[in-house]
Amino acid sequence: MPGNERVSRLLKIIIQKPGNDACADCGAPDPSWGSCSLGVFICVQCSGIHRNIPDIGMKVKSLSLSRWEDQEVKFMAENGNELMKQKYEAFVPVYYYKPTHKDCQVLREQWIRAKYERKEFTGVGKKQTYEEGTRDGMLMKRGRDNGQFLNRRFVLSEREGTLKYFTKYDAKEPKAVIKVDSINAAFQPEKIGNPNGLQITYLKDYNTRNIFLYHDNGKEIVDWFNSIRAIQLHYLKVAFPGANDAELMPKLTRNFLKEGYMEKTGPRHTEGFKKRWFTLDHRRLMYYKDPLDAFAKGEAFLGHQDHGYRASPGLPAGTHCNGAWQHGITIVTPERSFLFTCETEAEQQDWLKHFNDVISIQMSPQEYSSKRLQPLIKGLYLLTSMCVYKRTDVPSGGLQ
């Protein structure tokens, strides 16, 4: 027992060194495990991943429950998170997504395997598979109408700046051609119902389109994800030649700020409240009838508070709330007010925090222009479509 207490005290001293107070792999605070083979301190979730990697998994120990040998403690003291990051993360590409403790299992596992098992980032100038400029393979894609996942061929091309998919491997014409600079990719295992589920979002005819994918192999789907980011960074450097990496990184793929169910009513506030799935993507709050819908049923733009945007708890006096959810939220915009209800007070407060965080951020010139031009662009597109197809249901007085 005295020996164990001495080792415990030594480990507590070592973990106070800079960098050792957060997980070496995902950044989670207060790591409670250590890898005696690597000399890093890690969280309990990452320790489970380490144990499944043959070369490094045999010497993963709990800081409080395992028995440590003096030589192991000495090894941890001589190494530590900062020193090992200099070795195993020496040449991580700018575009490579480094997951946090909030990210899903497949991202964290492939990051850990890339670092320690495949040693991808230890050598200068090492050619990464994500930088080949093209990627061609089969992914399971959810059908827009029938909801079935079917094998589809996807082709990613840096030269063309596109991601294409084909309904058959030998099909001559793609089903869709997606511009890489319009893509957002986010892992959505719970929503898709697969641990390797990936959501691709892009613009189609000025509307947001979602497609849902997965691959049985975790490395394969994460390789696709980072290959998309690599090509996006290439195009951003061409478009913004004076920008540095820190300025370009936020323009690559991003996670949604928040998703979940709320109830909403219509613009007249007299319609019944209906349950909908909401996605907050920075300034755009989109809602869907089903989480896996291809297109949003509608969206609201959240500008800056100085321009008349605000979010507050509760509903306007006299609002008839017919639903089971009673925790209201009112979002006021220059055009109209949006009324929502949440199932619990905790959900209400969490949504409000995210809304107010967005509303408090100053709008960029690009966001301001996008907001101002979006209705005009959609109107012109609709008018052009009507003219091309010679629709007969346009009023004689034109669009109202």
N, C-alpha and C positions, 0 to 999 in steps of 0.2 A: 504493500500500500504506500509506504513512504516513497518508493521509487516512482510509482504512478503519479503521486502528487508533484514530485519534482519535475517529471516530464510534462505534466499538465501546465505547470508554471512556465516552463521554458517555451512551450507552444504558444501560450498566451502572450509572451514577450515577442516572439517571432511574428505573430499575426498582427502586431501593432506597427510593423514596418510599413512604409509607404507602398501601396498597391496590394498588400496582403489582406486588407480589410474588405475587399470586394472579390467576388468570384472571378477567377482568371479567364473564364470563358464567356460568361453572360453578364457580368457586372453586378449580380445580386449582392446586396450588402450582407455582412457578417457570415462569411462562408464557414460551414461547420465540418468540412471534410478536407482531406489533403491527399495528394497523389505522391507517394514516396518514390515512384519511378520517374516522375517529371519534376518534382519540387515545387508544385503549385497548390494553392488553396482554392477550393471549389465549393459550390453550393450542393445541397443534397440532390437536386434534380440533375445537375451536370455529373455528379458522382455516379449516378445510375448509368449514364451514357458511357462514361469512362470504363465502368466495369464490364461493358459489353464489347470492348475493344481488346483483343487478345494480347497485344504487345504491351499495353499499359495498364490493363484493368486489374491485374492481380495484386497491386499494391495501393489500393484506394482505402483509406482508413478514416474512421470518425475521429474527430479531435477529442471527443469526450468519452466515447465508449470503447474504442479500440486500444489495444496494447501497442505502444510504440517502443522500438529499440533505440538506444542512444545514437547509433549510427544513422538511423532514419531522421531523428530530430536534427542531427548535425547537417544532414543533406538538405533538409528544408531551410535551415538557417543560411546555408551557403548559396541557395538558389532563390526561390520566391517568385512571386508573380511578375514583378517588373523585369527581372533578369530573363525569365523564360519567355516573356512577350518579345523581348529584343531578339530572341533566337527564333521562335516559332511564328512570329507575326512580323518578321523583318521586312517582307516585301508583299504585303497584302495589297492587291490592286485597289485603286480608288473606288471603282464601281462595286467591288465585292461587298455584299450586305453582311455586316457583322451584327448578329442577333443580340438582343438583350434578354433579360429574364422574363420579359413580357411576351416574347415571341414563342411560336409553336415548336413542338418537339423536333420536327423534321429539319427545321432551319438550324436549331442548336446542335443537333446530332451531326449534320453534315459539316458545320463549321468546326466542330471538335475533331471529326475524322479528317477533314482537310488539313488541319494544323498538325496533329500528332501522328496520325496513321499514314496519310499520304505525303505529309511534309511539303505541302504545295507552296508555302510562303517563306521557305528558308534560303532559297538561292536567288541571287540577283539575275535578272534576265530570263528566268525560267518561263517558258511558253505555257500559258494557261489554256485549258480547253475552252474557256469562255471567250477567248480572244481570237478564235479561228475565223470570225467574220461570217460564218454560216453554220446553221444547225438544221438537221433534217431527221425527223423521227416520228414515231407514232405516240399519240397521247389519247387518253380516254376523254371524250367531250360530251357534255350533257346536251341532249337535243332540246331546242327551244320550245317545241310544242309538246312532245311526248314525254320529256323528262328522263329518257333513257340515256345511259352513258354508252357511247359507241366509239370504237377505235377510229381515229382520224389522223391523217398525215399532216404534220405541221412543218413548214419550212421558214426559217428565219434567215434573212439576208442583209448584211451590212451594206453591200453594194447597192441594193435596191431600196434599202431603208424600210423593209416591209416584213411583216409576219403573215404568211398565207396558210390557209388550211384547206384540205381536199377531202371530199367524202370518201374517195377510194384512193388507194396508194398510187395507182397508175392513171388517175384522172388527169386529163390535159388542162382543164380549166379549174382554178381554185374556187371554192365556195365563197371565200371572203379574202380580201386583201386589206390588211390593217397597217397603217403607217406607224412605224415604231415610235416616232416622236409624239404620238397621241395616246400611247399605251400607258395604263397603270396596271401593275401586277401586285397582288397581295395574297398571302396564304390565308385560306379560310377553311381549315379542317373541320371545325364544328358545323359551320353552315352547309358545307358541301357533303359532309358525312363520310369523309375519307381523311386519314391522317396526312395524306400528301396533297390535299385539295388546294388548287390555285385558281384564283379569280382574275381574269383578264378583263379590264374595262377600257373602252376606247370610244371615240366619237364616230358615229355612223349617221350621215345625213343631219348633222348638227344635234343629234340626240345621243345620250350616253347609252352604250350597248355593253352588256355583260355576257361573258361566256365562262363556263365553269369546267375545269380540267383536273385530271390527276394522272399519276403514273404509279404503278406498283412499287417501283424502285425509287427510294428517297433521293439518292444521289442524282438520278436522271432529272427529276422535277426541279431540284435546286439548281442543277446545271443550266436548265432552260431559263430559270429565273435570273441567274447572274449573267447569262449570255445576253438576255434582253437589256439588262442594265449596262453591259459593256458597250453595246451598239448605241444605246441612248446617249451615253457619255461621249462617244465619238461624234455624234451629230450635234450635241450641245457645244462641243469645242469648236466645231465649224461655224455654228450659228453665233456663238459668243466668244470670239477669239481673244478678247481681252480679259475674260473672266478666269478666276482661279478655281481650283478644285473645290474649295470650301463653298464658293458661291454656286457651283453647278450641282453639288451633291443633293440639295433639297429638291432639285428639279427631276431627279430620277424617281423610281417607283416609291410609293409611300403607303403606309397603312392608313386605313380610315380612322378618323378620330374617335368615332363611336358608332355602334350599330345596335339595333334592338327594336322591340315593339313599343309603339304608342298608339293611342286612338286619336283620330282627327275628325274635324267637321269641315264642311265646305266653305267657300268664300262668303256666303251669305250668313253663315253661322246659325242657320235654322235647320240644316240637315242633321241627321243623326250622326253620332260619333261612331266611326268604324275603325277596327283594329287594322293597322298597317305596319309594315316593316320599314324602318327608317335607317338611312345611311348618311352620316355626316362626313363629307369629304372636303375638308377645309371650309370654304365659304358656301359650299353647296349642300343643302339638306334635301335629299331625294327620298321619295317614299314609293313602296312597292306593295302590291297585294300579297305577294309571296316572296320570301327572301331570295329565291332562285329565279326570279323573273328576269327575262332578257332586257326589258326596258322599264324605266321608272314611269309610274303613272303621273308624276308631277315632281316639281322641285321648288325650293325657295332659296333665294340668294341672301346671304348674311353679310352685309356691308359693315362699315365702321359706325360706331355710335354717334360720331359727329354728323353723320348723314341721315340720322333719324331712325337707326336700327336699335332695338332693345329687346331684351328677353326678361320676363318677370314671372314669378309664381302666381298661380291662380288664374281664373277666367273672368272676363268682364261681367259686371252685375247684370243679372237677368238672363244669363246664358243657360239654356236648358241642356243639362248634361244627362243624356239618356243611358250612357254606358255604365258598366260596372266599375270602371276606373275613375277615381274622384280627384286625383292629384294633378291639378291643371297647370298648364304653361301657356303664356301668351307671348308670341313673337310679333313685334310691330316693325313693319317696313314702310318705306315711303308710299308703296303701292297699296298695301292692305295689311290686315292682321291675320295671323295664323293661330288657331287654337288647338291645343293638344291635351290629352290626359295620360297619366302614367299609372301603372298598377300599384306602385309603392312610393312612399315619400323619398326613399333612398334613390330610386330611379329618377324621380323628378329632380332632385338636387344634383344628381350626376349629369343629367342632360343640361340643366341650367348652367352648371359650371362650364361645360364644353361650349355652349352657345355664347356665354359671356366672355370666355377666353378668346373666341374668334372675333366677336364684335369689338373687343378692346384693341385688336391689332390694326394698325394703319393699313389701308389698302395700297397695294403697289400700283404703278401706272398701268401695268398689263391687266390687273384685275379690274381696275376702274374702266378701262377701255372695253374689256370683255363684257362686263355687266351692261355698259351703255349700248354696245353694238349687238348683243345677243338677240334681243327682240327683232331688230331690223333684219339681221341675217336670216332668222327663222321665217320672218314674213316674206322676204324676197324669195327664199327657197320654196315656200308654199305657193306663192304666186307663180313662180316659174313652172312648178310641177303642174299646176292647174292649166297653164297655157299649153304646155307640151302635150298633156294627155287630153286636152279639149274637154275638160270636165263640164258637164251641163248643169251642175248644181250650184254654180257661182251666181249670186244675185246680179241682176242687170246693173245695179249701181256699183258693182265691184265689191271688194272686201270691206266689211264694216268694222 
